[in-house]
C-alpha cells in the first residue's frame, strides 16, 4: 500500500471539507455568484481527487509501479495547482492565478491516464 497517498488523500479531503464549509458560511455573502461557483469547483475537484489519492493507496499491485507512483504525485500536484489557484483567485481576487489552473487540470488528466495505462498493462 502507498501510505503516503493515503495520508495525502485524507488530509486533502479534510481540507476540502473545511474549505467547503468556509465557502458556504464565510464567503457566501462576500463573493459574487460567479466567483462562488469557481470556489465550489475548486472544492469539488479537491474532494474527488482526494478520493482518487486514497484509491491509489489501495491498488494492490501498485507497490512497485512507477505509473501508479507518478499518478499519485500528479494527482496531488493537481489538487495544489488547480484547486489551490482557484481558492486564491476567488479569495484574494488574483486573476493572474487563472493561468496556473490549467496546469493543475493537465496534472489531473495525466494522473488518470497513468492509472488507465497501469490497468491495461496489468489487466487490473
DSSP file (Angstrom, degrees, kcal/mol; ACC not computed):
  #  RESIDUE AA STRUCTURE BP1 BP2  ACC     N-H-->O    O-->H-N    N-H-->O    O-->H-N    TCO  KAPPA ALPHA  PHI   PSI    X-CA   Y-CA   Z-CA
    1    1 A X              0   0    0      0, 0.0     2,-1.3     0, 0.0    57,-0.2   0.000 360.0 360.0 360.0 140.5    0.0    0.0    0.0
    2    2 A X    >>  +     0   0    0     55,-1.0     4,-1.4    54,-0.3     3,-1.0  -0.706 360.0 179.4 -88.0  85.0    1.2    3.5   -0.8
    3    3 A X  H 3> S+     0   0    0     -2,-1.3     4,-2.6     1,-0.3     5,-0.2   0.774  74.2  65.4 -65.6 -25.1    0.6    5.0    2.7
    4    4 A X  H 3> S+     0   0    0      1,-0.2     4,-2.6     2,-0.2    -1,-0.3   0.901 104.4  46.1 -61.6 -38.1    1.9    8.4    1.6
    5    5 A X  H <> S+     0   0    0     -3,-1.0     4,-2.3     2,-0.2    -1,-0.2   0.821 109.3  54.2 -75.5 -30.4   -1.1    8.7   -0.8
    6    6 A X  H  X S+     0   0    0     -4,-1.4     4,-2.4     2,-0.2    -2,-0.2   0.937 112.7  44.1 -63.6 -46.0   -3.5    7.5    1.8
    7    7 A X  H  X S+     0   0    0     -4,-2.6     4,-2.6     2,-0.2     5,-0.2   0.924 114.9  47.4 -64.8 -45.3   -2.2   10.3    4.1
    8    8 A X  H  X S+     0   0    0     -4,-2.6     4,-2.4     1,-0.2    -1,-0.2   0.886 113.4  49.6 -64.0 -38.2   -2.2   13.0    1.4
    9    9 A X  H  X S+     0   0    0     -4,-2.3     4,-2.4     2,-0.2    -2,-0.2   0.913 111.6  47.7 -66.0 -42.8   -5.7   11.9    0.3
   10   10 A X  H  X S+     0   0    0     -4,-2.4     4,-2.6     2,-0.2    -2,-0.2   0.922 114.3  45.9 -65.5 -43.9   -7.1   12.0    3.9
   11   11 A X  H  X S+     0   0    0     -4,-2.6     4,-2.7     2,-0.2     5,-0.2   0.908 113.0  50.8 -65.2 -40.9   -5.5   15.5    4.5
   12   12 A X  H  X S+     0   0    0     -4,-2.4     4,-2.3    -5,-0.2    -2,-0.2   0.901 111.8  47.1 -63.6 -40.6   -6.8   16.7    1.2
   13   13 A X  H  X S+     0   0    0     -4,-2.4     4,-2.5     2,-0.2     5,-0.2   0.921 111.5  51.3 -66.2 -43.5  -10.3   15.5    2.0
   14   14 A X  H  X S+     0   0    0     -4,-2.6     4,-2.1     1,-0.2    -2,-0.2   0.938 113.8  43.8 -56.9 -48.7  -10.2   17.1    5.4
   15   15 A X  H  X S+     0   0    0     -4,-2.7     4,-3.0     1,-0.2    -1,-0.2   0.853 110.2  56.9 -67.0 -34.2   -9.1   20.4    4.0
   16   16 A X  H  X S+     0   0    0     -4,-2.3     4,-2.4     2,-0.2    -1,-0.2   0.909 107.5  47.5 -62.4 -42.8  -11.7   20.1    1.2
   17   17 A X  H  X S+     0   0    0     -4,-2.5     4,-2.4     2,-0.2    -2,-0.2   0.924 113.8  48.3 -63.5 -43.7  -14.5   19.7    3.8
   18   18 A X  H  X S+     0   0    0     -4,-2.1     4,-2.5    -5,-0.2    -2,-0.2   0.914 112.3  47.7 -62.7 -43.3  -13.1   22.7    5.7
   19   19 A X  H  X S+     0   0    0     -4,-3.0     4,-2.5     2,-0.2    -1,-0.2   0.881 110.9  52.4 -67.0 -36.6  -12.8   24.8    2.5
   20   20 A X  H  X S+     0   0    0     -4,-2.4     4,-2.4    -5,-0.2    -2,-0.2   0.921 111.5  45.9 -63.0 -43.5  -16.3   23.8    1.5
   21   21 A X  H  X S+     0   0    0     -4,-2.4     4,-2.1     2,-0.2     5,-0.4   0.899 111.9  52.0 -66.0 -40.7  -17.7   24.9    4.9
   22   22 A X  H  X>S+     0   0    0     -4,-2.5     4,-2.0     1,-0.2     5,-1.6   0.919 112.1  46.4 -61.1 -43.8  -15.7   28.1    4.8
   23   23 A X  H  <5S+     0   0    0     -4,-2.5     5,-0.5     3,-0.2    -2,-0.2   0.906 113.4  48.4 -64.3 -42.4  -17.1   28.9    1.3
   24   24 A X  H  <5S+     0   0    0     -4,-2.4    -1,-0.2    -5,-0.2    -2,-0.2   0.824 127.4  22.8 -70.0 -31.1  -20.7   28.1    2.4
   25   25 A X  H  <5S+     0   0    0     -4,-2.1     4,-0.3    -5,-0.2    -3,-0.2   0.866 131.8  28.5-104.5 -47.7  -20.6   30.1    5.5
   26   26 A X  T  <5S+     0   0    0     -4,-2.0    -3,-0.2    -5,-0.4     3,-0.2   0.817 126.1  37.6 -89.5 -31.0  -18.0   32.8    5.3
   27   27 A X  S >><S+     0   0    0     -5,-1.6     4,-2.8    -4,-0.2     3,-0.8   0.612  88.9  90.3 -98.4 -12.1  -17.8   33.5    1.6
   28   28 A X  T 34 S+     0   0    0     -5,-0.5    -1,-0.2    -6,-0.3    -2,-0.1   0.844  99.2  33.7 -55.7 -37.4  -21.4   33.2    0.6
   29   29 A X  T 34 S+     0   0    0     -4,-0.3    -1,-0.3    -3,-0.2    -2,-0.1   0.562 120.4  50.9 -95.1  -9.1  -22.1   36.9    1.2
   30   30 A X  T <4 S+     0   0    0     -3,-0.8    -2,-0.2    -4,-0.2     2,-0.2   0.859  98.8  64.8 -95.3 -42.6  -18.7   38.2    0.1
   31   31 A X  S  < S-     0   0    0     -4,-2.8    60,-0.0    -8,-0.1     2,-0.0  -0.510  85.3-112.1 -85.3 150.0  -18.1   36.5   -3.3
   32   32 A X     >  -     0   0    0     -2,-0.2     4,-2.6     1,-0.1     5,-0.2  -0.361  36.9-104.9 -67.3 159.5  -20.2   37.2   -6.4
   33   33 A X  H  > S+     0   0    0      1,-0.2     4,-1.7     2,-0.2     5,-0.1   0.879 122.9  51.6 -55.8 -38.1  -22.3   34.3   -7.5
   34   34 A X  H  > S+     0   0    0      2,-0.2     4,-1.8     1,-0.2    -1,-0.2   0.931 111.8  44.9 -64.4 -45.2  -19.8   33.6  -10.4
   35   35 A X  H  > S+     0   0    0      1,-0.2     4,-2.4     2,-0.2    -2,-0.2   0.838 109.3  56.5 -69.2 -32.5  -16.8   33.6   -8.0
   36   36 A X  H  X S+     0   0    0     -4,-2.6     4,-2.4     2,-0.2    -1,-0.2   0.880 106.2  51.1 -65.5 -36.6  -18.7   31.4   -5.6
   37   37 A X  H  X S+     0   0    0     -4,-1.7     4,-2.1    -5,-0.2    -2,-0.2   0.895 108.9  50.6 -65.1 -40.4  -19.2   28.9   -8.4
   38   38 A X  H  X S+     0   0    0     -4,-1.8     4,-1.9     2,-0.2    -2,-0.2   0.923 110.9  49.6 -61.3 -44.1  -15.5   29.0   -9.2
   39   39 A X  H  X S+     0   0    0     -4,-2.4     4,-2.1     1,-0.2    -2,-0.2   0.915 109.2  51.3 -61.0 -44.5  -14.8   28.3   -5.5
   40   40 A X  H  X S+     0   0    0     -4,-2.4     4,-2.7     1,-0.2    -1,-0.2   0.863 106.4  55.4 -62.3 -35.9  -17.3   25.4   -5.4
   41   41 A X  H  X S+     0   0    0     -4,-2.1     4,-2.7     2,-0.2     5,-0.3   0.914 106.4  51.3 -61.6 -42.4  -15.5   24.0   -8.5
   42   42 A X  H  X S+     0   0    0     -4,-1.9     4,-2.1     1,-0.2    -2,-0.2   0.927 112.0  46.0 -60.2 -45.5  -12.2   24.1   -6.5
   43   43 A X  H  X S+     0   0    0     -4,-2.1     4,-2.6     2,-0.2    -2,-0.2   0.927 113.0  50.1 -63.5 -45.4  -13.8   22.2   -3.6
   44   44 A X  H  X S+     0   0    0     -4,-2.7     4,-2.5     1,-0.2     5,-0.2   0.937 112.7  45.0 -60.4 -49.5  -15.4   19.6   -5.8
   45   45 A X  H  X S+     0   0    0     -4,-2.7     4,-2.1     1,-0.2    -1,-0.2   0.879 112.5  52.9 -65.0 -36.5  -12.2   18.8   -7.7
   46   46 A X  H  X S+     0   0    0     -4,-2.1     4,-1.9    -5,-0.3    -1,-0.2   0.938 111.1  46.1 -62.9 -45.3  -10.2   18.7   -4.5
   47   47 A X  H  X S+     0   0    0     -4,-2.6     4,-2.0     2,-0.2    -2,-0.2   0.926 112.9  48.4 -65.6 -44.8  -12.7   16.2   -2.9
   48   48 A X  H  X S+     0   0    0     -4,-2.5     4,-1.6     1,-0.2    -1,-0.2   0.906 115.4  44.5 -62.3 -40.4  -12.9   14.0   -6.0
   49   49 A X  H  X S+     0   0    0     -4,-2.1     4,-2.2     2,-0.2    -1,-0.2   0.751 106.6  59.3 -80.6 -22.1   -9.1   13.8   -6.3
   50   50 A X  H  X S+     0   0    0     -4,-1.9     4,-2.0     2,-0.2    -1,-0.2   0.915 108.3  46.9 -63.8 -42.7   -8.6   13.3   -2.6
   51   51 A X  H  X S+     0   0    0     -4,-2.0     4,-2.4     1,-0.2    -2,-0.2   0.871 108.8  55.6 -64.8 -36.0  -10.7   10.2   -3.0
   52   52 A X  H  X S+     0   0    0     -4,-1.6     4,-2.4     2,-0.2    -2,-0.2   0.911 106.7  49.8 -61.6 -42.2   -8.6    9.3   -6.1
   53   53 A X  H  X S+     0   0    0     -4,-2.2     4,-1.8     2,-0.2    -2,-0.2   0.907 110.1  50.2 -62.1 -41.9   -5.4    9.5   -3.9
   54   54 A X  H  X S+     0   0    0     -4,-2.0     4,-0.7     1,-0.2    -2,-0.2   0.902 110.2  50.5 -63.7 -40.3   -7.0    7.3   -1.3
   55   55 A X  H >< S+     0   0    0     -4,-2.4     3,-1.2     1,-0.2     4,-0.3   0.909 106.6  54.9 -63.1 -41.7   -7.9    4.8   -4.1
   56   56 A X  H >< S+     0   0    0     -4,-2.4     3,-1.4     1,-0.3   -54,-0.3   0.883 100.9  60.0 -58.5 -38.0   -4.3    4.9   -5.4
   57   57 A X  H 3< S+     0   0    0     -4,-1.8   -55,-1.0     1,-0.3    -1,-0.3   0.769 107.4  46.4 -61.2 -24.8   -3.1    3.9   -1.9
   58   58 A X  T << S+     0   0    0     -3,-1.2     2,-0.8    -4,-0.7    -1,-0.3   0.306  73.3 120.7-106.1   9.2   -5.1    0.7   -2.1
   59   59 A X    X   -     0   0    0     -3,-1.4     3,-1.5    -4,-0.3     4,-0.2  -0.650  56.2-149.7 -72.3 113.2   -4.2   -0.5   -5.6
   60   60 A X  G >  S+     0   0    0     -2,-0.8     3,-0.8     1,-0.3    -1,-0.2   0.871  90.3  42.9 -58.3 -44.6   -2.7   -3.9   -4.6
   61   61 A X  G >  S+     0   0    0      1,-0.2     3,-0.9     2,-0.1    -1,-0.3   0.484  91.4  91.4 -79.9   0.2   -0.2   -4.2   -7.5
   62   62 A X  G X   +     0   0    0     -3,-1.5     3,-1.5     1,-0.2    -1,-0.2   0.622  55.0  93.4 -73.2 -11.6    0.9   -0.6   -7.1
   63   63 A X  G <  S+     0   0    0     -3,-0.8    -1,-0.2     1,-0.3    -2,-0.1   0.817 101.6  23.7 -56.3 -32.4    3.7   -1.3   -4.7
   64   64 A X  G <  S+     0   0    0     -3,-0.9     2,-0.6     5,-0.0    -1,-0.3   0.279  96.3 114.4-113.9  12.3    6.3   -1.5   -7.4
   65   65 A X    <>  -     0   0    0     -3,-1.5     4,-2.0     1,-0.2     5,-0.1  -0.739  44.2-167.9 -94.7 119.6    4.6    0.5  -10.2
   66   66 A X  H  > S+     0   0    0     -2,-0.6     4,-2.8     2,-0.2     5,-0.3   0.833  90.8  61.0 -66.6 -31.9    6.2    3.8  -11.3
   67   67 A X  H  > S+     0   0    0      2,-0.2     4,-2.1     1,-0.2    -1,-0.2   0.936 108.7  40.4 -60.3 -47.3    2.9    4.5  -13.2
   68   68 A X  H  > S+     0   0    0      2,-0.2     4,-2.3     1,-0.2    -1,-0.2   0.890 113.6  54.6 -70.5 -38.8    0.8    4.5  -10.0
   69   69 A X  H  X S+     0   0    0     -4,-2.0     4,-1.8     1,-0.2    -2,-0.2   0.945 112.5  42.6 -58.6 -49.3    3.5    6.3   -8.1
   70   70 A X  H  X S+     0   0    0     -4,-2.8     4,-2.7     1,-0.2     5,-0.2   0.860 110.1  57.8 -67.5 -34.9    3.6    9.2  -10.6
   71   71 A X  H  X S+     0   0    0     -4,-2.1     4,-2.4    -5,-0.3    -1,-0.2   0.918 106.2  49.8 -60.1 -42.5   -0.2    9.2  -10.9
   72   72 A X  H  X S+     0   0    0     -4,-2.3     4,-2.2     2,-0.2    -2,-0.2   0.922 112.7  45.3 -62.7 -44.8   -0.4    9.8   -7.1
   73   73 A X  H  X S+     0   0    0     -4,-1.8     4,-2.5     1,-0.2    -1,-0.2   0.881 113.4  50.1 -68.6 -36.5    2.1   12.7   -7.2
   74   74 A X  H  X S+     0   0    0     -4,-2.7     4,-2.4     2,-0.2    -1,-0.2   0.891 109.9  51.2 -66.6 -38.1    0.4   14.2  -10.3
   75   75 A X  H  X S+     0   0    0     -4,-2.4     4,-1.9    -5,-0.2    -2,-0.2   0.915 112.0  46.4 -65.2 -41.8   -3.0   14.0   -8.6
   76   76 A X  H  X S+     0   0    0     -4,-2.2     4,-2.2     2,-0.2    -2,-0.2   0.915 111.9  50.7 -66.0 -42.2   -1.6   15.7   -5.5
   77   77 A X  H  X S+     0   0    0     -4,-2.5     4,-3.1     1,-0.2     5,-0.3   0.887 107.7  54.9 -61.1 -38.3    0.0   18.4   -7.7
   78   78 A X  H  X>S+     0   0    0     -4,-2.4     4,-2.9     2,-0.2     5,-0.8   0.901 106.0  51.1 -61.4 -41.5   -3.3   18.8   -9.5
   79   79 A X  I  X>S+     0   0    0     -4,-1.9     5,-1.7     3,-0.2     4,-0.5   0.945 114.4  43.8 -60.0 -47.6   -5.0   19.5   -6.1
   80   80 A X  I  <5S+     0   0    0     -4,-2.2     5,-0.3     3,-0.2    -2,-0.2   0.934 123.6  34.7 -63.7 -46.6   -2.4   22.1   -5.2
   81   81 A X  I  X5S+     0   0    0     -4,-3.1     4,-1.2     3,-0.2    -2,-0.2   0.927 126.1  35.2 -78.8 -45.9   -2.3   23.8   -8.6
   82   82 A X  I  X5S+     0   0    0     -4,-2.9     4,-1.9    -5,-0.3    -3,-0.2   0.992 130.4  28.0 -73.7 -64.0   -6.0   23.5   -9.8
   83   83 A X  I  X<S+     0   0    0     -5,-0.8     4,-2.7    -4,-0.5     5,-0.2   0.923 121.9  53.7 -66.6 -42.8   -7.9   23.9   -6.5
   84   84 A X  H  ><S+     0   0    0     -5,-1.7     4,-2.4     1,-0.2     5,-0.2   0.912 109.2  47.5 -58.8 -44.0   -5.3   26.0   -4.8
   85   85 A X  H  X S+     0   0    0     -4,-1.2     4,-2.5    -5,-0.3    -1,-0.2   0.882 112.6  49.7 -66.8 -36.2   -5.1   28.5   -7.7
   86   86 A X  H  X S+     0   0    0     -4,-1.9     4,-2.3     2,-0.2     5,-0.2   0.892 109.6  51.2 -69.5 -37.7   -8.9   28.8   -7.7
   87   87 A X  H  X S+     0   0    0     -4,-2.7     4,-2.8     2,-0.2     5,-0.3   0.960 115.0  42.5 -59.8 -49.8   -9.1   29.3   -4.0
   88   88 A X  H  X S+     0   0    0     -4,-2.4     4,-2.3     1,-0.2     6,-0.8   0.883 112.1  54.9 -66.0 -38.2   -6.6   32.1   -4.2
   89   89 A X  H  X S+     0   0    0     -4,-2.5     4,-0.8    -5,-0.2    -1,-0.2   0.926 116.0  37.4 -59.7 -45.2   -8.2   33.6   -7.3
   90   90 A X  H  < S+     0   0    0     -4,-2.3    -2,-0.2     3,-0.2    -1,-0.2   0.910 122.9  39.8 -77.1 -41.9  -11.6   33.8   -5.6
   91   91 A X  H  < S+     0   0    0     -4,-2.8    -3,-0.2    -5,-0.2    -2,-0.2   0.915 129.8  27.4 -75.8 -43.2  -10.5   34.8   -2.1
   92   92 A X  H  < S-     0   0    0     -4,-2.3    -3,-0.2    -5,-0.3    -1,-0.2   0.476  98.9-127.6 -99.8  -3.5   -7.7   37.2   -3.0
   93   93 A X     <  +     0   0    0     -4,-0.8     2,-1.2    -5,-0.4    -4,-0.2   0.866  50.8 157.6  58.2  39.0   -9.0   38.3   -6.4
   94   94 A X    >   -     0   0    0     -6,-0.8     3,-1.7     1,-0.2     4,-0.2  -0.747  17.7-177.9 -95.3  88.9   -5.7   37.5   -8.0
   95   95 A X  G >  S+     0   0    0     -2,-1.2     3,-2.1     1,-0.3     4,-0.2   0.786  72.9  69.9 -61.9 -30.6   -6.9   37.0  -11.6
   96   96 A X  G >  S+     0   0    0      1,-0.3     3,-1.7     2,-0.2     4,-0.3   0.730  83.5  73.2 -62.8 -20.2   -3.4   36.0  -12.9
   97   97 A X  G X> S+     0   0    0     -3,-1.7     3,-1.5     1,-0.3     4,-1.2   0.703  76.4  79.3 -66.8 -17.3   -3.7   32.8  -11.0
   98   98 A X  H <> S+     0   0    0     -3,-2.1     4,-0.6     1,-0.3    -1,-0.3   0.732  84.1  62.7 -60.3 -21.0   -6.2   31.7  -13.6
   99   99 A X  H <4 S+     0   0    0     -3,-1.7     4,-0.3    -4,-0.2    -1,-0.3   0.731 102.2  49.8 -75.0 -22.0   -3.2   30.9  -15.8
  100  100 A X  H X> S+     0   0    0     -3,-1.5     4,-1.3    -4,-0.3     3,-1.2   0.797  92.3  76.8 -84.8 -31.1   -2.0   28.3  -13.3
  101  101 A X  H 3X S+     0   0    0     -4,-1.2     4,-1.9     1,-0.3     3,-0.4   0.866  89.5  54.5 -51.7 -46.5   -5.3   26.4  -13.1
  102  102 A X  H 3X S+     0   0    0     -4,-0.6     4,-2.4     1,-0.2    -1,-0.3   0.811 101.6  59.8 -62.3 -27.3   -5.0   24.6  -16.4
  103  103 A X  H <> S+     0   0    0     -3,-1.2     4,-1.9    -4,-0.3    -1,-0.2   0.913 106.1  47.9 -64.8 -40.1   -1.6   23.2  -15.3
  104  104 A X  H  X S+     0   0    0     -4,-1.3     4,-2.2    -3,-0.4    -2,-0.2   0.882 109.5  53.3 -64.2 -38.4   -3.4   21.6  -12.4
  105  105 A X  H  X S+     0   0    0     -4,-1.9     4,-2.5     2,-0.2    -2,-0.2   0.893 107.9  49.8 -63.6 -39.9   -6.0   20.3  -14.8
  106  106 A X  H  X S+     0   0    0     -4,-2.4     4,-2.7     2,-0.2    -1,-0.2   0.878 108.5  53.8 -65.8 -37.4   -3.4   18.7  -17.0
  107  107 A X  H  X S+     0   0    0     -4,-1.9     4,-2.3     2,-0.2    -2,-0.2   0.920 109.4  48.3 -62.3 -42.9   -1.9   17.1  -13.9
  108  108 A X  H  X S+     0   0    0     -4,-2.2     4,-2.3     2,-0.2     5,-0.2   0.953 113.3  46.7 -59.3 -50.7   -5.3   15.6  -13.1
  109  109 A X  H  X S+     0   0    0     -4,-2.5     4,-2.2     1,-0.2    -2,-0.2   0.903 112.3  50.4 -59.8 -42.3   -5.7   14.3  -16.6
  110  110 A X  H  X S+     0   0    0     -4,-2.7     4,-2.5     2,-0.2    -1,-0.2   0.901 108.6  52.6 -63.8 -41.0   -2.2   12.9  -16.7
  111  111 A X  H  X S+     0   0    0     -4,-2.3     4,-2.0     1,-0.2    -2,-0.2   0.936 111.1  45.8 -60.6 -47.1   -2.8   11.1  -13.4
  112  112 A X  H  X S+     0   0    0     -4,-2.3     4,-2.2     1,-0.2    -1,-0.2   0.871 111.3  53.2 -66.2 -35.6   -5.9    9.4  -14.6
  113  113 A X  H  X S+     0   0    0     -4,-2.2     4,-2.6    -5,-0.2    -1,-0.2   0.915 107.6  50.8 -64.5 -42.2   -4.2    8.4  -17.9
  114  114 A X  H  X S+     0   0    0     -4,-2.5     4,-2.5     1,-0.2    -2,-0.2   0.893 109.5  50.7 -62.8 -38.9   -1.4    6.8  -16.0
  115  115 A X  H  X S+     0   0    0     -4,-2.0     4,-2.5     2,-0.2    -1,-0.2   0.916 110.8  49.3 -63.6 -42.2   -3.9    4.8  -13.9
  116  116 A X  H  X S+     0   0    0     -4,-2.2     4,-2.3     2,-0.2    -2,-0.2   0.920 111.3  48.7 -63.2 -43.3   -5.6    3.7  -17.1
  117  117 A X  H  X S+     0   0    0     -4,-2.6     4,-2.7     1,-0.2     5,-0.2   0.920 111.2  50.7 -62.4 -43.2   -2.3    2.6  -18.6
  118  118 A X  H  X S+     0   0    0     -4,-2.5     4,-2.3     1,-0.2     6,-0.2   0.920 109.8  50.6 -58.4 -44.4   -1.4    0.8  -15.4
  119  119 A X  H  X>S+     0   0    0     -4,-2.5     5,-1.6     1,-0.2     4,-0.9   0.903 112.8  45.3 -62.3 -41.8   -4.8   -1.0  -15.6
  120  120 A X  H  <5S+     0   0    0     -4,-2.3     3,-0.2     3,-0.2    -1,-0.2   0.922 113.8  49.2 -67.9 -43.9   -4.3   -2.1  -19.2
  121  121 A X  H  <5S+     0   0    0     -4,-2.7    -2,-0.2     1,-0.2    -1,-0.2   0.852 123.1  31.5 -65.2 -35.4   -0.7   -3.2  -18.6
  122  122 A X  H  <5S-     0   0    0     -4,-2.3    -1,-0.2    -5,-0.2    -2,-0.2   0.460 100.5-129.2-101.4  -2.4   -1.6   -5.3  -15.5
  123  123 A X  T  <5       0   0    0     -4,-0.9    -3,-0.2    -3,-0.2    -4,-0.1   0.920 360.0 360.0  49.5  46.9   -5.2   -6.2  -16.7
  124  124 A X      <       0   0    0     -5,-1.6    -1,-0.2    -6,-0.2    -4,-0.1   0.450 360.0 360.0 -64.8 360.0   -6.3   -5.0  -13.3
